[in-house]
Amino acid sequence: MFARLAQSGARQAEILEVVLRHGWDYMRRLLSFGKAGEPQLPPPMVLRNILVDLGPVYVKLGQLLSTRPDLLPREYIEALSTLQADVPPVPWNAVEILLRQQLRQPLEQVFSSLDTESVAAGSIAQVHRACLVSGEWVALKIQRPGLEAVVERDTRLIRGIAELVAQTEFGRLADVVALADEFCRAIQAELDFTQEARHTEQLRQQLQKGRWFDPAQLVVPRIHWPLTTPKVLTLEWIEGRPLLEADRSDADPENIARLLTRAFFQQICIDGYFHADPHP
């Protein structure tokens, strides 16, 4: 199995270089002597730094693992929880080419203004603020150009790495091969933004029929379907701040907690359709 990871190829060589540079002693012994004894995970911060250097797909994997205290010890959860959602954005000239290809119409006829600096960048996409010719502000979530090929290449390698980790003590306690398969399927599904758009619209419609809360107090952005494609998601722009950064001096924490609790109760217990990424 390890020979499959070490086969000739630029990406495999890059992964091995990153792993060795960060000092995964088990892998260094394996490469140097052919034998390394009991397979071992790298230390928590070494694992975190390896994932960061390997790029967006591996950062996404680390973020997923950080939500699984049932699988990893506390020190690994703490290290992986420091992985930032923001990654360096793709230069605008590359993003613009993809945007024009996806929308299939001159951007000048669609937008009266379009910020070339992203307001956020993640492992899958980056977001740009724009104003439609109608005067409405929107958020453009644009997939990172060339991501499909990167995901295809890296998920294939992740499955191979999972087979190696399956030999560790951790791997014997948790079905890491099944976890890797689940992650690979999930990230492939995320590449189709029309699926995310459908989910968002369904959630918006269901929350407008609040049973135990005032629906006017919750806002889910509207989808602009004519400007949404598998690689571009266009949503209503909503001004706001992350909950943990907002000025809450005039807020009523008890009412906010009650509102959110009741909204999630409806989603999970009544509708059976819920927002599965409820970070602040």
C-alpha positions in Angstrom: 0.0 0.0 0.0 2.8 2.4 0.9 4.4 1.7 -2.4 1.2 3.0 -4.1 1.6 6.3 -2.2 5.3 6.6 -3.1 4.9 5.9 -6.8 6.3 8.4 -9.2 4.2 11.5 -9.5 4.5 15.2 -8.6 1.7 15.2 -6.0 2.9 12.0 -4.3 6.4 13.5 -4.1 5.1 16.7 -2.8 3.1 15.0 0.0 6.2 13.0 1.0 8.3 16.1 1.1 5.8 17.9 3.3 5.5 14.9 5.6 9.2 14.6 6.0 9.8 18.4 6.4 7.4 18.5 9.3 9.1 15.6 11.0 6.7 12.7 11.1 9.2 10.3 12.6 7.4 7.2 11.8 7.3 8.0 8.1 11.0 9.1 8.2 12.0 5.7 9.7 9.8 3.9 7.2 11.5 5.6 4.2 15.0 5.3 5.6 15.0 1.7 6.9 12.0 0.1 5.2 10.7 -0.8 8.7 9.4 1.5 11.4 7.7 -0.7 13.9 4.2 0.1 15.1 2.5 2.7 12.8 2.0 6.0 14.6 0.1 9.2 14.0 2.2 12.4 13.9 2.0 14.6 17.0 -1.1 16.9 17.0 0.6 20.1 15.8 2.7 18.2 13.3 -0.5 16.7 11.8 -2.1 20.2 11.7 0.8 21.8 9.9 1.0 18.9 7.4 -2.6 19.4 6.5 -2.2 23.1 6.1 0.8 22.7 3.8 -1.0 20.0 1.7 -3.7 22.5 0.7 -7.5 23.0 0.7 -8.7 19.4 0.5 -6.6 18.4 3.5 -7.5 21.5 5.4 -11.1 20.5 4.9 -10.3 17.0 6.2 -8.7 18.5 9.3 -11.7 20.6 9.9 -13.9 17.5 9.7 -11.7 15.6 12.1 -11.8 18.5 14.6 -15.5 17.9 15.0 -15.0 14.2 16.0 -13.9 14.0 19.7 -15.3 10.5 19.6 -12.5 9.5 17.3 -9.5 11.6 18.3 -7.9 12.5 21.7 -8.5 16.0 23.1 -5.0 17.2 22.1 -5.7 16.4 18.4 -9.1 18.1 18.5 -7.6 21.2 20.0 -4.8 21.3 17.4 -7.1 20.7 14.4 -9.6 23.2 15.7 -7.1 26.0 15.1 -7.3 25.3 11.3 -8.6 28.5 9.8 -11.5 28.5 7.4 -9.7 31.2 5.4 -7.1 30.3 2.9 -5.3 32.5 0.4 -7.7 33.6 -2.4 -7.2 32.8 -6.0 -6.1 35.8 -8.1 -9.0 37.6 -9.7 -7.9 37.0 -13.3 -8.3 33.3 -12.9 -11.6 33.7 -11.0 -13.0 36.0 -13.7 -12.3 33.5 -16.4 -14.3 30.8 -14.6 -17.1 33.3 -13.8 -17.5 34.4 -17.4 -17.5 30.7 -18.5 -20.2 29.8 -16.0 -22.6 32.7 -16.5 -22.2 32.7 -20.3 -22.9 36.4 -20.6 -20.9 39.6 -20.3 -20.3 40.5 -16.7 -20.8 44.2 -17.6 -24.5 43.4 -18.5 -25.1 41.6 -15.2 -23.3 43.7 -12.6 -23.1 47.4 -12.1 -20.1 46.8 -9.8 -18.1 43.8 -8.8 -15.4 43.7 -6.1 -12.3 41.9 -7.4 -11.0 41.5 -3.8 -12.6 38.6 -2.1 -14.4 39.1 1.2 -13.7 35.5 2.3 -11.8 32.5 0.9 -12.2 28.9 1.9 -11.1 25.5 0.8 -13.8 25.1 -1.8 -14.6 28.6 -2.9 -14.2 32.3 -2.4 -16.8 35.0 -2.1 -17.0 38.3 -3.9 -19.4 41.2 -3.3 -21.3 42.5 -6.3 -24.1 44.8 -7.3 -26.6 43.7 -9.9 -27.7 46.1 -12.6 -31.0 46.1 -10.8 -29.2 47.7 -7.8 -29.4 44.7 -5.5 -26.2 43.6 -3.7 -25.3 39.9 -3.9 -22.7 37.5 -2.7 -20.9 35.5 -5.4 -19.6 32.2 -4.1 -17.1 31.1 -6.9 -15.5 27.7 -6.9 -11.7 27.7 -6.9 -10.6 27.2 -10.6 -9.3 23.7 -11.3 -10.6 22.3 -8.0 -12.3 19.3 -9.5 -9.0 17.8 -10.7 -7.3 18.6 -7.3 -10.2 16.9 -5.4 -10.1 13.9 -7.6 -6.3 13.5 -7.2 -6.2 14.2 -3.5 -9.2 12.1 -2.5 -7.6 9.1 -4.2 -4.5 9.7 -2.1 -6.5 10.2 1.1 -8.0 6.8 0.7 -4.5 5.4 0.4 -3.3 7.2 3.5 -6.4 6.0 5.4 -5.3 2.4 4.7 -1.9 3.2 6.2 -3.5 4.9 9.3 -5.8 1.9 9.6 -2.8 0.0 10.9 -2.2 2.4 13.9 -3.8 2.0 17.3 -6.2 4.8 16.4 -7.0 3.2 13.1 -7.9 -0.1 14.8 -10.3 1.7 17.1 -12.0 3.8 14.4 -12.9 2.7 10.9 -10.7 5.3 9.2 -11.2 3.8 5.8 -14.9 4.3 6.1 -14.4 7.8 7.4 -12.1 8.6 4.4 -14.8 7.3 2.0 -17.4 9.4 3.7 -15.3 12.5 3.5 -14.4 11.9 -0.2 -18.1 11.5 -1.1 -19.0 14.6 0.8 -16.4 16.8 -0.7 -17.3 15.6 -4.2 -21.0 16.5 -3.5 -19.9 20.0 -2.4 -18.5 20.7 -5.8 -22.0 21.1 -7.2 -23.3 24.5 -6.0 -26.7 23.9 -7.4 -27.2 21.3 -4.7 -26.3 23.8 -2.0 -28.6 26.3 -3.6 -31.5 23.8 -3.5 -30.8 23.0 0.2 -30.6 26.7 1.1 -33.9 27.4 -0.7 -35.7 24.5 1.0 -34.4 25.6 4.4 -35.5 29.2 3.8 -39.0 28.1 2.9 -39.4 25.8 5.9 -38.1 28.4 8.4 -40.6 30.9 7.0 -43.3 28.7 8.6 -42.0 28.9 12.1 -44.2 27.2 14.6 -42.6 28.3 17.9 -40.8 31.4 16.9 -41.3 34.6 14.8 -40.0 33.7 11.3 -39.2 37.4 10.7 -36.4 37.1 13.2 -34.5 34.6 11.1 -33.1 35.4 7.7 -31.9 32.9 5.1 -30.5 34.5 1.9 -32.5 34.2 -1.3 -30.9 32.3 -4.2 -30.6 34.1 -7.5 -31.2 31.1 -9.7 -30.4 32.7 -13.1 -26.9 33.4 -11.8 -26.4 30.1 -10.1 -24.5 27.2 -11.7 -22.6 24.2 -10.5 -19.6 26.4 -9.8 -21.2 29.8 -9.0 -23.7 30.4 -6.2 -25.3 33.8 -6.1 -27.1 34.8 -3.0 -28.8 37.8 -1.5 -26.1 39.9 0.3 -26.8 40.2 4.1 -24.8 42.6 6.2 -23.7 41.2 9.6 -20.9 40.1 11.9 -20.0 36.7 13.3 -21.9 36.1 16.5 -18.8 35.9 18.6 -17.5 39.2 17.2 -20.7 41.3 17.2 -21.5 44.0 19.6 -24.1 42.3 21.9 -24.5 45.2 24.4 -28.1 45.8 23.3 -28.9 42.1 22.7 -31.0 39.9 24.9 -29.0 36.6 25.1 -31.9 34.7 26.5 -34.2 35.6 23.7 -31.5 34.8 21.1 -30.8 31.4 22.7 -34.6 30.7 22.8 -35.0 31.7 19.1 -32.1 29.5 17.9 -33.1 26.6 20.1 -36.7 26.6 18.8 -35.6 27.0 15.2 -33.2 24.0 15.5 -35.9 22.0 17.3 -38.3 22.6 14.4 -35.6 21.7 11.9 -34.5 18.5 13.6 -37.5 17.2 15.4 -40.4 18.3 13.1 -39.1 19.0 9.6 -36.4 16.4 9.6 -34.3 18.8 7.5 -31.7 20.9 9.2 -28.7 23.1 8.9 -25.8 20.8 9.6 -22.9 23.3 10.0 -24.1 25.6 12.8 -20.9 27.3 13.8 -21.0 30.9 15.0 
